[in-house]
Amino acid sequence: MSHHTLISLAAILVLGITAQWIAWRLRMPSILLLLASGLVAGPVLGWLDPDELFGELLLPLVSLSVAVILYEGGLNLKLRELRDVGRAFFLLVTVGVAVSWVTGALAARWLLGLEWAVASLLGAILVVTGPTVIGPMLRHLRLRGKVGALLKWEGIIIDPIGATLAVLAFTVVQADVGEGFGRATIELASTLVIGVAIGGVAAAILIVVLSRYWVPDTLHNPVSLMLMIAAFTTANVLQEESGLLAVTVMGIVLANQTRVSIRHVVEFKESLTVLLVSGLFVVLGARLRPEALAELGWASFAFVAVLILIARPAGVLLSTWRSTLTWQERAFLCCMAPRGIVAAAISSVFALSLVSLGYAGALAIVPVTFLVVFVTVLLYGSLAGVLARRLGLAQANPQGVLFVGADPWVRAVASALHDEQIPVFLVDTHFENIRDCRMSGLPCLYGSALAEETREAIDYSGLGRMLAVTSNDEVNSLACMRYAEDFGRQEIYQLPFAPRKEGRHEAVPAEHRGRFLFGQEHTHRALSALAGPQPTVKKTPLTAEFDFAAFQARNAGTLLPLFVLKPDGKLQVATVEGLAEPQPGDVVVSLVLAAVASPRDEAQERGETSAASQGRASAADEAEAEPSLARGA
């Protein structure tokens, strides 16, 4: 292996993962940085040439990568998500696809001057939106309401639909019109039958293998990947482009069966998908040739504008007419249709095939498709977050807290945060706790946080972290493992474990738990005892004169700092590692320790305010006492 080949392969990996990390740090869509990295490494600096590096293996590798991505997407599609959006989804992938196809074909004919056959094929290729783009965007935005599930289903299902339409259009082009439509009907039926059958059989085989323990745990993921690739290849050999449908069906069947757990398979595929998406978009950016851009004139940009401003809005508005979606959700759907690697790959394959049939102008569809991919990814990727926040469908850097557990002291803390406009949501299996939450006006849910139904029923609007604060250390650790994929490990917290008994080793390893809260000695039992029967939470603003050092000196042994609320609305959680030094202007949210929480003992401290007490008691003691800020019901 030459040094150049080794460096090129390493560059794809390094650029892709680095771009993902920088995008996470900057809280921006990773697709933008991935494309930019490919552009710089490829056409700008000339370091990376994917066609030279991979040769004839490039398109097969891209096809297999897309198959893995669609399989992972199918593993996350729950049929119950369609209860509220099923009609809109069905119309989007039928009426919406038809509108997009016809509009794209007409625009390609009249604006680009392509022959009808080539224009029809280009219109079919560009109906896809693509999970390679939609998936990362949805993970970044964490949309509210139904639009997130609708975009996820559309992005995954529409890829095999677009590939199938391209095959059908090409079939018609190859033959006379009458014969072509007859053959296209047969091709469509074959694609559906073969794709669904092979995908279902592959899923059934994996279910049987896992349920009967025929393979060890270490081979679960390799066997799953092997069956997926075998299904994709077999379907494509039997019927061109039916492999994408097969792997999608395989994923959906596995996601909705209850016989075996596939969570570990999903987690592996998610990690693999991040790696593949990173590499694919770096390669996509690096493949763009300056001479191809030079050939693009105003008509090409006008064609892209038609797809963005006419085709997508028309398809969405027709598909969601009289649906239960809000106008904000419909507006966001109109402005979200980025194309991805599937469109680029399919266009390269069919362009060469059309040229061999005598359509010399077919080579033009490749640079046009690349232009559509780049413009839509850059446009939607840069505007999606702003638009979602303006429409009230997402929140930038959400600071809310999901509490797993709703004991009295937890409710007092949640009330204090809720009064400061920090979103909170509580989940508990004790109905009395949930009843008191409802009486206090706190958003809550009765059920086990470990149940999939509970997890899907939680309103994640504005939530950015999870605190597991039940009395059961093992449940807390399981909740951290369960919700790590929703919030990320850096925002998963739990109470410290109870002290070990001599001769017993009960600690849960770090990879199976969250970050420890408040202090090593502050277990659930200790906090419940410290909080007392009527927990009280106090919020203390810091000033230049009364800084955190003064706060600690005055309240040592009387208050336990839990959070720091920044002036910009950010919430910092106290952990066993301590708090970053709070600054003047911050507000320290603390639990009043019951042993010293006597009203007569506490003078009114400078700057401390009330968060929950409404009105005053009639006794003279009340006038001297600092009012409580939040009490458990």
Order of alpha helices (4+ residues) and beta strands (2+ residues): alpha-alpha-alpha-alpha-alpha-alpha-alpha-alpha-alpha-alpha-alpha-alpha-alpha-alpha-alpha-alpha-alpha-alpha-alpha-beta-alpha-beta-alpha-beta-alpha-beta-alpha-beta-beta-alpha-beta-alpha-beta-beta-beta-alpha
